[in-house]
Amino acid sequence: MIFAEGKEHTWEAIAAGLMDEGIPAGRILLIRDVTAIRQMENEVTRSRHLNSIGSLAAGVAHEIRNPLSSIKGFAVYFKERLSGNKEDEQMADVMIQETERLNRVISQLIEFARPLELKKEKVQFVELVQHTVKLIAADAQKNKISVEIDAVADLPEVEVDPDKIKQVLLNIFLNSLAALKDGGKLIIALELKADSLTVIISDNGAGIKKLDLLRIYDPYFTSKPAGTGLGLAVVQKIMEAHGGKINVESTAGQGTKVFLFFPLTKMMVS
């Protein structure tokens, strides 16, 4: 059932008959909103699933890293031995670059599986946004993408891990740039509510297919030819470590909106 505010609710109905000395005396119908309960159950299931994947992946990653180092060592050795033969040197370079790429993927996997250690400090959130936007400015300009920051005045300082939040923002910004290959707009809005600081990152790019939208947080699920599929999984993990949450709304061909909710508590705001 969908309410006027556009949110979908899950309801549970329980019916039972009433008896009085073996004679039917009526019926009772209990209807309750179980939306929050179902969400909690889904989150617990997903958390257990991700923990299992993380533990398995970390073990596999460590096993792969050792032989990978040996392969890179042999590639460097053959490059030196084959010095003077341009074609062979290029082949050795390809081997070195590919082993380095695999090593980066393994490092990302281990980082994802490792428990997060937050180093929180009080910061102006808009400054984190501005700094991260500078990191993508060259690519945005190259692809004729306009980037706008819309922040309300007098935002309070929040206590977060600035490096981790920059990672969150950068991952989402890069996803938007990938969806805006032929130009377009990337808008970052900061809104202050009674109980949260909300960051809304929207683009008018390619959007996400409905079936894909259900899997965007799954590790190693990606629709990009060169993607690792860890971007949003890492984002979600960092947000949860901050006590916040992420929500993504998207329509294929129309664009995507990413909502980052940071709870405003006495521990986080000054």
GROMACS elastic network, one bead per residue, 0.5 to 0.9 nm:
[ bonds ]
;  ai    aj funct       b0    kb
    1     7     6  0.84816   500
    1     8     6  0.56378   500
    1     9     6  0.53707   500
    1    10     6  0.65887   500
    1    11     6  0.77687   500
    2     5     6  0.80651   500
    2     6     6  0.60469   500
    2     7     6  0.56084   500
    2     9     6  0.60387   500
    2    10     6  0.88755   500
    3     6     6  0.54707   500
    3     7     6  0.56881   500
    3     8     6  0.64082   500
    3     9     6  0.73771   500
    4     7     6  0.74603   500
    5     8     6  0.89031   500
    8    35     6  0.83400   500
    9    33     6  0.70846   500
    9    34     6  0.77289   500
    9    35     6  0.54150   500
    9    36     6  0.87649   500
   10    32     6  0.87203   500
   10    33     6  0.60630   500
   10    34     6  0.56377   500
   10    36     6  0.85503   500
   10    38     6  0.78119   500
   11    31     6  0.68569   500
   11    32     6  0.56761   500
   11    34     6  0.54672   500
   11    35     6  0.68905   500
   12    30     6  0.80938   500
   12    31     6  0.56995   500
   12    32     6  0.54803   500
   12    33     6  0.64612   500
   12    34     6  0.64062   500
   13    29     6  0.70124   500
   13    30     6  0.56698   500
   13    32     6  0.66817   500
   14    28     6  0.82977   500
   14    29     6  0.58136   500
   14    30     6  0.51032   500
   14    31     6  0.64870   500
   14    32     6  0.87913   500
   15    27     6  0.72966   500
   15    28     6  0.57936   500
   15    30     6  0.63324   500
   15    31     6  0.87052   500
   16    26     6  0.89403   500
   16    27     6  0.58711   500
   16    28     6  0.54297   500
   16    29     6  0.66109   500
   16    30     6  0.86586   500
   17    24     6  0.71601   500
   17    25     6  0.77033   500
   17    26     6  0.60955   500
   17    28     6  0.62422   500
   17    29     6  0.88275   500
   18    23     6  0.84879   500
   18    24     6  0.59635   500
   18    25     6  0.52627   500
   18    26     6  0.50975   500
   18    27     6  0.54290   500
   18    28     6  0.71176   500
   19    22     6  0.55937   500
   19    23     6  0.53593   500
   19    25     6  0.50998   500
   19    26     6  0.71756   500
   19    27     6  0.87622   500
   20    23     6  0.51035   500
   20    24     6  0.62839   500
   20    25     6  0.58003   500
   21    24     6  0.83898   500
   22    25     6  0.88567   500
   24    27     6  0.82918   500
   33    36     6  0.79088   500
   33    37     6  0.86658   500
   34    37     6  0.51815   500
   34    38     6  0.61344   500
   34    39     6  0.85848   500
   35    38     6  0.53053   500
   35    39     6  0.61955   500
   35    40     6  0.86989   500
   36    39     6  0.50824   500
   36    40     6  0.61967   500
   36    41     6  0.86467   500
   37    40     6  0.51675   500
   37    41     6  0.62130   500
   37    42     6  0.86510   500
   38    41     6  0.50291   500
   38    42     6  0.61213   500
   38    43     6  0.85647   500
   39    42     6  0.51110   500
   39    43     6  0.61320   500
   39    44     6  0.86455   500
   40    43     6  0.50505   500
   40    44     6  0.61648   500
   40    45     6  0.85983   500
   41    44     6  0.51957   500
   41    45     6  0.62085   500
   41    46     6  0.85826   500
   42    45     6  0.51183   500
   42    46     6  0.60438   500
   42    47     6  0.84681   500
   43    46     6  0.50630   500
   43    47     6  0.59508   500
   43    48     6  0.85719   500
   44    47     6  0.50653   500
   44    48     6  0.62295   500
   44    49     6  0.85598   500
   45    48     6  0.52750   500
   45    49     6  0.61620   500
   45    50     6  0.86926   500
   46    50     6  0.61013   500
   46    51     6  0.85273   500
   47    50     6  0.51832   500
   47    51     6  0.61065   500
   47    52     6  0.86283   500
   48    51     6  0.51032   500
   48    52     6  0.62240   500
   48    53     6  0.86499   500
   49    52     6  0.52696   500
   49    53     6  0.62842   500
   49    54     6  0.85752   500
   50    53     6  0.50017   500
   50    54     6  0.58754   500
   50    55     6  0.85328   500
   50   113     6  0.87081   500
   50   218     6  0.80838   500
   50   219     6  0.79637   500
   51    55     6  0.61371   500
   51    56     6  0.85810   500
   51   113     6  0.75920   500
   52    55     6  0.53236   500
   52    56     6  0.62469   500
   52    57     6  0.84804   500
   53    56     6  0.52406   500
   53    57     6  0.58715   500
   53    58     6  0.84374   500
   53   113     6  0.81097   500
   53   219     6  0.82455   500
   54    57     6  0.51032   500
   54    58     6  0.59876   500
   54    59     6  0.86320   500
   54   109     6  0.79432   500
   54   110     6  0.80720   500
   54   112     6  0.70349   500
   54   114     6  0.78376   500
   54   219     6  0.88876   500
   55    58     6  0.52969   500
   55    59     6  0.64437   500
   55    60     6  0.88197   500
   55   113     6  0.63277   500
   55   114     6  0.85935   500
   56    59     6  0.53497   500
   56    60     6  0.63387   500
   56    61     6  0.86280   500
   56   113     6  0.87799   500
   57    60     6  0.51032   500
   57    61     6  0.59317   500
   57    62     6  0.86320   500
   57   109     6  0.69133   500
   57   110     6  0.75031   500
   57   113     6  0.72566   500
   58    61     6  0.50376   500
   58    62     6  0.62957   500
   58    63     6  0.87317   500
   58   106     6  0.85098   500
   58   109     6  0.67108   500
   58   110     6  0.52528   500
   58   111     6  0.86311   500
   58   112     6  0.85352   500
   58   113     6  0.59784   500
   58   114     6  0.80130   500
   59    62     6  0.53822   500
   59    63     6  0.64486   500
   59    64     6  0.88405   500
   59   110     6  0.86826   500
   60    63     6  0.51325   500
   60    64     6  0.62468   500
   60    65     6  0.87128   500
   61    64     6  0.51355   500
   61    65     6  0.61180   500
   61   106     6  0.56384   500
   61   107     6  0.80847   500
   61   109     6  0.71523   500
   61   110     6  0.68066   500
   62    65     6  0.52357   500
   62    66     6  0.70055   500
   62   106     6  0.80904   500
   62   110     6  0.81073   500
   63    66     6  0.61869   500
   63    67     6  0.76542   500
   64    67     6  0.59131   500
   64    68     6  0.61560   500
   64    69     6  0.88562   500
   64   103     6  0.89496   500
   64   106     6  0.81537   500
   65    68     6  0.50191   500
   65    69     6  0.62642   500
   65    70     6  0.89050   500
   65   102     6  0.87952   500
   65   103     6  0.68654   500
   65   106     6  0.73052   500
   66    69     6  0.53335   500
   66    70     6  0.67259   500
   66    71     6  0.89815   500
   67    70     6  0.50094   500
   67    71     6  0.62621   500
   67    72     6  0.87089   500
   68    71     6  0.50436   500
   68    72     6  0.62749   500
   68    73     6  0.85995   500
   68    99     6  0.65386   500
   68   100     6  0.88017   500
   68   102     6  0.81664   500
   68   103     6  0.75016   500
   69    72     6  0.51630   500
   69    73     6  0.61840   500
   69    74     6  0.87687   500
   69    99     6  0.79061   500
   69   103     6  0.84864   500
   70    74     6  0.62774   500
   70    75     6  0.86181   500
   71    74     6  0.52064   500
   71    75     6  0.61970   500
   71    76     6  0.87405   500
   71    95     6  0.83926   500
   71    96     6  0.83578   500
   71    99     6  0.74413   500
   72    76     6  0.62451   500
   72    77     6  0.85747   500
   72    95     6  0.72514   500
   72    96     6  0.56038   500
   72    97     6  0.87921   500
   72    98     6  0.89174   500
   72    99     6  0.60478   500
   72   100     6  0.78137   500
   73    76     6  0.52296   500
   73    77     6  0.62050   500
   73    78     6  0.87425   500
   73    96     6  0.84671   500
   74    78     6  0.61173   500
   74    79     6  0.85101   500
   75    78     6  0.52263   500
   75    79     6  0.61576   500
   75    80     6  0.87581   500
   75    92     6  0.55559   500
   75    93     6  0.76357   500
   75    94     6  0.89946   500
   75    95     6  0.62047   500
   75    96     6  0.59798   500
   76    79     6  0.50981   500
   76    80     6  0.64311   500
   76    81     6  0.87479   500
   76    92     6  0.70634   500
   76    93     6  0.80068   500
   76    95     6  0.87363   500
   76    96     6  0.69311   500
   77    80     6  0.53019   500
   77    81     6  0.62483   500
   77    82     6  0.86119   500
   77    92     6  0.89577   500
   78    82     6  0.58153   500
   78    83     6  0.83104   500
   78    88     6  0.86809   500
   78    89     6  0.81471   500
   78    92     6  0.67773   500
   79    82     6  0.51843   500
   79    83     6  0.60616   500
   79    88     6  0.73914   500
   79    89     6  0.53344   500
   79    90     6  0.83332   500
   79    91     6  0.83983   500
   79    92     6  0.53685   500
   79    93     6  0.72915   500
   80    83     6  0.51749   500
   80    84     6  0.89689   500
   80    89     6  0.81259   500
   81    84     6  0.88385   500
   82    85     6  0.58933   500
   82    86     6  0.83969   500
   82    88     6  0.63838   500
   82    89     6  0.63106   500
   82    92     6  0.87466   500
   83    86     6  0.74895   500
   83    88     6  0.80568   500
   83    89     6  0.64455   500
   84    88     6  0.85618   500
   84    89     6  0.76862   500
   85    88     6  0.54988   500
   85    89     6  0.61181   500
   85    90     6  0.87156   500
   86    89     6  0.50863   500
   86    90     6  0.62079   500
   86    91     6  0.87519   500
   87    90     6  0.51851   500
   87    91     6  0.64020   500
   87    92     6  0.87891   500
   88    91     6  0.50696   500
   88    92     6  0.62490   500
   88    93     6  0.86055   500
   89    92     6  0.50726   500
   89    93     6  0.61580   500
   89    94     6  0.87021   500
   90    94     6  0.62698   500
   90    95     6  0.87527   500
   91    94     6  0.51044   500
   91    95     6  0.64425   500
   91    96     6  0.88048   500
   92    95     6  0.50798   500
   92    96     6  0.62933   500
   92    97     6  0.86808   500
   93    96     6  0.50492   500
   93    97     6  0.61057   500
   93    98     6  0.85259   500
   94    97     6  0.51149   500
   94    98     6  0.60529   500
   94    99     6  0.85682   500
   95    98     6  0.52116   500
   95    99     6  0.61786   500
   95   100     6  0.85798   500
   96    99     6  0.52809   500
   96   100     6  0.61963   500
   96   101     6  0.86475   500
   97   100     6  0.50897   500
   97   101     6  0.61596   500
   97   102     6  0.87011   500
   98   102     6  0.61969   500
   98   103     6  0.85091   500
   99   102     6  0.50544   500
   99   103     6  0.60748   500
   99   104     6  0.86593   500
  100   104     6  0.62769   500
  100   105     6  0.87586   500
  101   104     6  0.51290   500
  101   105     6  0.64172   500
  101   106     6  0.87412   500
  102   105     6  0.50625   500
  102   106     6  0.62161   500
  102   107     6  0.86019   500
  103   106     6  0.50318   500
  103   107     6  0.61245   500
  103   108     6  0.86546   500
  104   108     6  0.62537   500
  104   109     6  0.86424   500
  105   108     6  0.51205   500
  105   109     6  0.62566   500
  105   110     6  0.87520   500
  105   228     6  0.72092   500
  106   110     6  0.61816   500
  106   111     6  0.85006   500
  107   110     6  0.51749   500
  107   111     6  0.60808   500
  107   112     6  0.85397   500
  108   111     6  0.50399   500
  108   112     6  0.61030   500
  108   113     6  0.86898   500
  108   228     6  0.89254   500
  108   230     6  0.76967   500
  109   112     6  0.50574   500
  109   113     6  0.62762   500
  109   114     6  0.86617   500
  109   230     6  0.77530   500
  110   113     6  0.51173   500
  110   114     6  0.60778   500
  111   114     6  0.52036   500
  111   115     6  0.81361   500
  111   116     6  0.84623   500
  111   234     6  0.88493   500
  112   115     6  0.78507   500
  112   116     6  0.84987   500
  112   230     6  0.78193   500
  112   233     6  0.80693   500
  112   234     6  0.62348   500
  112   237     6  0.81795   500
  113   116     6  0.88970   500
  116   237     6  0.82595   500
  116   238     6  0.75252   500
  116   241     6  0.72137   500
  117   241     6  0.87044   500
  118   160     6  0.78562   500
  118   161     6  0.56530   500
  118   164     6  0.77722   500
  118   238     6  0.88803   500
  118   241     6  0.78312   500
  118   242     6  0.82589   500
  119   160     6  0.74637   500
  119   161     6  0.50263   500
  119   162     6  0.79442   500
  119   163     6  0.84884   500
  119   164     6  0.87425   500
  120   159     6  0.57508   500
  120   162     6  0.71016   500
  121   158     6  0.78658   500
  121   159     6  0.50280   500
  121   160     6  0.56351   500
  121   161     6  0.62247   500
  121   162     6  0.73269   500
  122   157     6  0.58287   500
  122   158     6  0.52812   500
  122   160     6  0.65424   500
  122   161     6  0.85664   500
  122   162     6  0.87223   500
  122   268     6  0.78380   500
  122   269     6  0.79748   500
  122   270     6  0.79739   500
  123   126     6  0.87008   500
  123   127     6  0.77608   500
  123   128     6  0.79357   500
  123   156     6  0.86961   500
  123   157     6  0.51951   500
  123   158     6  0.56001   500
  123   159     6  0.63711   500
  123   160     6  0.73307   500
  123   161     6  0.89578   500
  123   162     6  0.75301   500
  124   127     6  0.55193   500
  124   128     6  0.70034   500
  124   155     6  0.74491   500
  124   156     6  0.69777   500
  124   158     6  0.65484   500
  124   159     6  0.89493   500
  125   128     6  0.51792   500
  125   129     6  0.65172   500
  125   130     6  0.87884   500
  125   155     6  0.79185   500
  125   156     6  0.83098   500
  125   157     6  0.68570   500
  125   158     6  0.68255   500
  125   160     6  0.89739   500
  125   162     6  0.87099   500
  125   190     6  0.87012   500
  126   129     6  0.50074   500
  126   130     6  0.61547   500
  126   131     6  0.86077   500
  126   149     6  0.85579   500
  126   151     6  0.71623   500
  126   155     6  0.81392   500
  126   190     6  0.77223   500
  127   131     6  0.60701   500
  127   132     6  0.85338   500
  128   131     6  0.52199   500
  128   132     6  0.61931   500
  128   133     6  0.85847   500
  128   162     6  0.70430   500
  128   163     6  0.89167   500
  128   165     6  0.77063   500
  128   166     6  0.64031   500
  128   169     6  0.86107   500
  129   132     6  0.52246   500
  129   133     6  0.60837   500
  129   134     6  0.87508   500
  129   149     6  0.80741   500
  129   166     6  0.74906   500
  129   169     6  0.72541   500
  129   188     6  0.81221   500
  130   133     6  0.51229   500
  130   134     6  0.64641   500
  130   149     6  0.78915   500
  131   134     6  0.53057   500
  131   135     6  0.69568   500
  131   166     6  0.81899   500
  132   135     6  0.52320   500
  132   136     6  0.70774   500
  132   137     6  0.89019   500
  132   166     6  0.61299   500
  132   167     6  0.85022   500
  132   169     6  0.68433   500
  132   170     6  0.62025   500
  132   173     6  0.85929   500
  133   136     6  0.54256   500
  133   137     6  0.60524   500
  133   147     6  0.79272   500
  133   149     6  0.89820   500
  133   169     6  0.86236   500
  133   170     6  0.79164   500
  133   173     6  0.79804   500
  134   138     6  0.78579   500
  135   138     6  0.74508   500
  135   139     6  0.85783   500
  135   170     6  0.79997   500
  136   139     6  0.54834   500
  136   140     6  0.60683   500
  136   141     6  0.86385   500
  136   170     6  0.79937   500
  136   173     6  0.76408   500
  136   174     6  0.75713   500
  136   177     6  0.85351   500
  137   140     6  0.50692   500
  137   141     6  0.60681   500
  137   142     6  0.85026   500
  137   147     6  0.81321   500
  138   141     6  0.52231   500
  138   142     6  0.60984   500
  138   143     6  0.86995   500
  139   142     6  0.50217   500
  139   143     6  0.62420   500
  139   144     6  0.85400   500
  139   145     6  0.83378   500
  139   177     6  0.79554   500
  140   143     6  0.52900   500
  140   144     6  0.60418   500
  140   146     6  0.68355   500
  140   147     6  0.75210   500
  140   177     6  0.69402   500
  140   183     6  0.83110   500
  141   145     6  0.58861   500
  141   146     6  0.73476   500
  142   145     6  0.76938   500
  143   177     6  0.84010   500
  143   180     6  0.79545   500
  143   181     6  0.64736   500
  143   182     6  0.65621   500
  143   183     6  0.56945   500
  143   184     6  0.87469   500
  144   181     6  0.86860   500
  144   182     6  0.73587   500
  144   184     6  0.71292   500
  145   177     6  0.77745   500
  145   180     6  0.71805   500
  145   181     6  0.84000   500
  145   182     6  0.80052   500
  145   185     6  0.56836   500
  145   186     6  0.71227   500
  146   183     6  0.76835   500
  146   184     6  0.63898   500
  146   186     6  0.61832   500
  146   187     6  0.82470   500
  147   184     6  0.88508   500
  147   185     6  0.60584   500
  147   187     6  0.58302   500
  147   188     6  0.78173   500
  148   185     6  0.77543   500
  148   186     6  0.63587   500
  148   188     6  0.61519   500
  148   189     6  0.82472   500
  149   186     6  0.87271   500
  149   187     6  0.60138   500
  149   189     6  0.59144   500
  149   190     6  0.80493   500
  150   187     6  0.73794   500
  150   188     6  0.60489   500
  150   190     6  0.63041   500
  150   191     6  0.87253   500
  151   155     6  0.81167   500
  151   188     6  0.80518   500
  151   189     6  0.56145   500
  151   191     6  0.67002   500
  152   155     6  0.66426   500
  152   189     6  0.83465   500
  152   190     6  0.64665   500
  152   191     6  0.63048   500
  152   192     6  0.74037   500
  155   158     6  0.88977   500
  155   190     6  0.87348   500
  155   191     6  0.85925   500
  155   192     6  0.71738   500
  155   197     6  0.87488   500
  156   192     6  0.88799   500
  156   269     6  0.63254   500
  156   270     6  0.61460   500
  157   268     6  0.78822   500
  157   269     6  0.56708   500
  157   270     6  0.55444   500
  158   197     6  0.88640   500
  158   262     6  0.89233   500
  158   264     6  0.78706   500
  158   267     6  0.87234   500
  158   268     6  0.50823   500
  158   270     6  0.67977   500
  159   162     6  0.86439   500
  159   267     6  0.74096   500
  159   269     6  0.64494   500
  159   270     6  0.83694   500
  160   163     6  0.88420   500
  160   164     6  0.82558   500
  160   165     6  0.73704   500
  160   242     6  0.70645   500
  160   268     6  0.74389   500
  161   164     6  0.54662   500
  161   165     6  0.62223   500
  161   166     6  0.86724   500
  161   242     6  0.83468   500
  162   165     6  0.51338   500
  162   166     6  0.60579   500
  162   167     6  0.85756   500
  163   166     6  0.51429   500
  163   167     6  0.63110   500
  163   168     6  0.88000   500
  164   168     6  0.63567   500
  164   169     6  0.88183   500
  164   235     6  0.87966   500
  164   238     6  0.67970   500
  165   169     6  0.62243   500
  165   170     6  0.84747   500
  165   235     6  0.85770   500
  165   238     6  0.75890   500
  165   239     6  0.82247   500
  166   169     6  0.50907   500
  166   170     6  0.59334   500
  166   171     6  0.84867   500
  167   170     6  0.51066   500
  167   171     6  0.60849   500
  167   172     6  0.86413   500
  167   234     6  0.88106   500
  167   235     6  0.76614   500
  167   238     6  0.88951   500
  168   171     6  0.54192   500
  168   172     6  0.64679   500
  168   173     6  0.87081   500
  168   231     6  0.83698   500
  168   232     6  0.82301   500
  168   234     6  0.77034   500
  168   235     6  0.50572   500
  168   236     6  0.84043   500
  168   238     6  0.73188   500
  168   239     6  0.80326   500
  169   172     6  0.52661   500
  169   173     6  0.60076   500
  169   174     6  0.85406   500
  169   201     6  0.89036   500
  169   235     6  0.83586   500
  170   173     6  0.50126   500
  170   174     6  0.60043   500
  170   175     6  0.85196   500
  171   174     6  0.52995   500
  171   175     6  0.63441   500
  171   176     6  0.88479   500
  171   231     6  0.58173   500
  171   232     6  0.72748   500
  171   234     6  0.88172   500
  171   235     6  0.74232   500
  172   175     6  0.50870   500
  172   176     6  0.63628   500
  172   177     6  0.87849   500
  172   201     6  0.78764   500
  172   231     6  0.78331   500
  172   232     6  0.76080   500
  172   235     6  0.82212   500
  172   258     6  0.79103   500
  173   176     6  0.50793   500
  173   177     6  0.62669   500
  173   178     6  0.86890   500
  173   186     6  0.80692   500
  173   201     6  0.79411   500
  174   177     6  0.50091   500
  174   178     6  0.61804   500
  174   179     6  0.86520   500
  175   178     6  0.51551   500
  175   179     6  0.64031   500
  175   180     6  0.88259   500
  175   231     6  0.85704   500
  176   179     6  0.50521   500
  176   180     6  0.62541   500
  176   186     6  0.70697   500
  176   201     6  0.86647   500
  176   202     6  0.79132   500
  176   203     6  0.62631   500
  176   204     6  0.86364   500
  176   205     6  0.71065   500
  176   206     6  0.89626   500
  176   207     6  0.89915   500
  176   255     6  0.88655   500
  176   256     6  0.79256   500
  177   181     6  0.67148   500
  177   183     6  0.87421   500
  177   186     6  0.79705   500
  177   203     6  0.86154   500
  177   205     6  0.83032   500
  178   181     6  0.59659   500
  178   205     6  0.84358   500
  178   206     6  0.88326   500
  178   224     6  0.86727   500
  179   182     6  0.86475   500
  179   203     6  0.81352   500
  179   204     6  0.82389   500
  179   206     6  0.51378   500
  179   207     6  0.69229   500
  179   255     6  0.81180   500
  179   256     6  0.89614   500
  180   183     6  0.54355   500
  180   184     6  0.58490   500
  180   185     6  0.77950   500
  180   186     6  0.85646   500
  180   203     6  0.77176   500
  180   204     6  0.73593   500
  180   206     6  0.68542   500
  181   184     6  0.81044   500
  181   205     6  0.79075   500
  181   206     6  0.87550   500
  182   205     6  0.86820   500
  183   205     6  0.84135   500
  184   203     6  0.74024   500
  184   204     6  0.62973   500
  184   205     6  0.68376   500
  185   202     6  0.80529   500
  185   203     6  0.55600   500
  185   204     6  0.61330   500
  185   205     6  0.79729   500
  186   201     6  0.71750   500
  186   202     6  0.58418   500
  186   204     6  0.73838   500
  186   205     6  0.88301   500
  187   200     6  0.78735   500
  187   201     6  0.57626   500
  187   202     6  0.53002   500
  187   203     6  0.64147   500
  188   199     6  0.69342   500
  188   200     6  0.57297   500
  188   202     6  0.65982   500
  189   198     6  0.81062   500
  189   199     6  0.57148   500
  189   200     6  0.50698   500
  189   201     6  0.64764   500
  189   202     6  0.83681   500
  190   197     6  0.71475   500
  190   198     6  0.58142   500
  190   200     6  0.64517   500
  190   201     6  0.88956   500
  191   196     6  0.84628   500
  191   197     6  0.59475   500
  191   198     6  0.51375   500
  191   199     6  0.64309   500
  191   200     6  0.79876   500
  192   195     6  0.82063   500
  192   196     6  0.63800   500
  192   198     6  0.63417   500
  192   199     6  0.89158   500
  193   196     6  0.52210   500
  193   197     6  0.61205   500
  193   198     6  0.74816   500
  193   264     6  0.85782   500
  194   197     6  0.83967   500
  194   264     6  0.77268   500
  195   262     6  0.84812   500
  195   263     6  0.58409   500
  195   264     6  0.51688   500
  195   265     6  0.73720   500
  196   244     6  0.88977   500
  196   261     6  0.62266   500
  196   262     6  0.52797   500
  196   265     6  0.82431   500
  197   260     6  0.81502   500
  197   261     6  0.60101   500
  197   262     6  0.50968   500
  197   263     6  0.64379   500
  197   264     6  0.65544   500
  198   259     6  0.67339   500
  198   260     6  0.55897   500
  198   262     6  0.62699   500
  198   263     6  0.86117   500
  199   258     6  0.79677   500
  199   259     6  0.57617   500
  199   261     6  0.66284   500
  199   262     6  0.82771   500
  200   257     6  0.66678   500
  200   258     6  0.56646   500
  200   260     6  0.64513   500
  200   261     6  0.88455   500
  201   256     6  0.81073   500
  201   257     6  0.56182   500
  201   258     6  0.50720   500
  201   259     6  0.65666   500
  201   260     6  0.82887   500
  202   255     6  0.73756   500
  202   256     6  0.56183   500
  202   258     6  0.62976   500
  202   259     6  0.86814   500
  203   206     6  0.87916   500
  203   207     6  0.84104   500
  203   254     6  0.85994   500
  203   255     6  0.53913   500
  203   256     6  0.55219   500
  203   257     6  0.66526   500
  204   207     6  0.75260   500
  204   253     6  0.81679   500
  204   254     6  0.57750   500
  204   256     6  0.66119   500
  204   257     6  0.88729   500
  205   252     6  0.86437   500
  205   253     6  0.67906   500
  205   254     6  0.62812   500
  205   256     6  0.70153   500
  206   251     6  0.82392   500
  206   252     6  0.59648   500
  206   254     6  0.62077   500
  206   255     6  0.55774   500
  206   256     6  0.79794   500
  207   250     6  0.55518   500
  207   251     6  0.52544   500
  207   253     6  0.52788   500
  207   254     6  0.56987   500
  207   256     6  0.52601   500
  208   211     6  0.83946   500
  208   212     6  0.64769   500
  208   213     6  0.61579   500
  208   249     6  0.86686   500
  208   250     6  0.56261   500
  208   251     6  0.57884   500
  208   253     6  0.77547   500
  208   254     6  0.87968   500
  208   255     6  0.76023   500
  208   256     6  0.72073   500
  209   212     6  0.51881   500
  209   213     6  0.61347   500
  209   250     6  0.77449   500
  209   251     6  0.65847   500
  209   252     6  0.50742   500
  209   253     6  0.86505   500
  210   213     6  0.51319   500
  210   214     6  0.70704   500
  210   250     6  0.78950   500
  210   251     6  0.71341   500
  210   252     6  0.74093   500
  211   214     6  0.56869   500
  211   215     6  0.74405   500
  212   215     6  0.53758   500
  212   216     6  0.63464   500
  212   221     6  0.88165   500
  212   222     6  0.86639   500
  212   223     6  0.81458   500
  213   216     6  0.54767   500
  213   217     6  0.86394   500
  213   248     6  0.80441   500
  213   249     6  0.82423   500
  213   250     6  0.76289   500
  214   217     6  0.79429   500
  214   218     6  0.87739   500
  215   218     6  0.53585   500
  215   219     6  0.88135   500
  215   221     6  0.68702   500
  215   222     6  0.87626   500
  216   219     6  0.82072   500
  216   221     6  0.66057   500
  216   222     6  0.73555   500
  216   229     6  0.81342   500
  216   232     6  0.66598   500
  216   233     6  0.76421   500
  217   220     6  0.87664   500
  217   221     6  0.76451   500
  217   229     6  0.83354   500
  217   230     6  0.79571   500
  217   231     6  0.82464   500
  217   232     6  0.54077   500
  217   234     6  0.83518   500
  217   235     6  0.86456   500
  217   236     6  0.72470   500
  218   221     6  0.55929   500
  218   222     6  0.86962   500
  218   229     6  0.75609   500
  218   230     6  0.77988   500
  218   232     6  0.80812   500
  218   233     6  0.61919   500
  219   222     6  0.85276   500
  219   228     6  0.83824   500
  219   229     6  0.57046   500
  219   230     6  0.52354   500
  219   231     6  0.83155   500
  219   232     6  0.82208   500
  219   233     6  0.57720   500
  219   234     6  0.85029   500
  220   227     6  0.83937   500
  220   228     6  0.57099   500
  220   230     6  0.56178   500
  220   231     6  0.88206   500
  220   233     6  0.85560   500
  221   227     6  0.87298   500
  221   228     6  0.75955   500
  221   230     6  0.75654   500
  222   225     6  0.79503   500
  222   226     6  0.87519   500
  222   227     6  0.61083   500
  222   228     6  0.67191   500
  222   230     6  0.82089   500
  223   226     6  0.88080   500
  223   227     6  0.74588   500
  223   229     6  0.81249   500
  224   228     6  0.82260   500
  224   229     6  0.82504   500
  225   228     6  0.89491   500
  227   230     6  0.81634   500
  227   231     6  0.85645   500
  228   231     6  0.74524   500
  229   232     6  0.74348   500
  229   233     6  0.76200   500
  230   233     6  0.51624   500
  230   234     6  0.59427   500
  230   235     6  0.85096   500
  231   234     6  0.54349   500
  231   235     6  0.63123   500
  231   236     6  0.88144   500
  232   236     6  0.59821   500
  232   237     6  0.84367   500
  233   236     6  0.52546   500
  233   237     6  0.63025   500
  233   238     6  0.88007   500
  234   237     6  0.50521   500
  234   238     6  0.62221   500
  234   239     6  0.85912   500
  235   238     6  0.52514   500
  235   239     6  0.61552   500
  235   240     6  0.86297   500
  235   246     6  0.80460   500
  236   239     6  0.51051   500
  236   240     6  0.61315   500
  236   241     6  0.85861   500
  236   244     6  0.88813   500
  236   245     6  0.69154   500
  236   246     6  0.63468   500
  237   240     6  0.52421   500
  237   241     6  0.62371   500
  237   242     6  0.88352   500
  238   241     6  0.50610   500
  238   242     6  0.64638   500
  238   243     6  0.88583   500
  238   244     6  0.85341   500
  238   245     6  0.89529   500
  239   242     6  0.51717   500
  239   243     6  0.64401   500
  239   245     6  0.53532   500
  239   246     6  0.68536   500
  239   260     6  0.78596   500
  239   261     6  0.82352   500
  239   262     6  0.79729   500
  240   244     6  0.52390   500
  240   245     6  0.58388   500
  240   246     6  0.84738   500
  241   244     6  0.73475   500
  242   245     6  0.83790   500
  242   262     6  0.74834   500
  242   263     6  0.85137   500
  243   261     6  0.89051   500
  243   262     6  0.70819   500
  243   263     6  0.68338   500
  244   260     6  0.73562   500
  244   261     6  0.53444   500
  244   263     6  0.59947   500
  245   259     6  0.82114   500
  245   260     6  0.60502   500
  245   261     6  0.53415   500
  245   262     6  0.70642   500
  245   263     6  0.88796   500
  246   258     6  0.70997   500
  246   259     6  0.56016   500
  246   261     6  0.63320   500
  247   257     6  0.83256   500
  247   258     6  0.58735   500
  247   259     6  0.50608   500
  247   260     6  0.67041   500
  247   261     6  0.83262   500
  248   256     6  0.72584   500
  248   257     6  0.58247   500
  248   259     6  0.62280   500
  248   260     6  0.88989   500
  249   255     6  0.87334   500
  249   256     6  0.58581   500
  249   257     6  0.51709   500
  249   258     6  0.64293   500
  249   259     6  0.82266   500
  250   253     6  0.89290   500
  250   254     6  0.74951   500
  250   255     6  0.59096   500
  250   257     6  0.61611   500
  250   258     6  0.84536   500
  251   254     6  0.54294   500
  251   255     6  0.59706   500
  251   256     6  0.66674   500
  252   255     6  0.66904   500
  252   256     6  0.83807   500
  263   268     6  0.78391   500
  264   267     6  0.79274   500
  264   268     6  0.59518   500
  264   269     6  0.61460   500
  265   268     6  0.52590   500
  265   269     6  0.61608   500
  266   269     6  0.56207   500
  266   270     6  0.75345   500
  267   270     6  0.83319   500
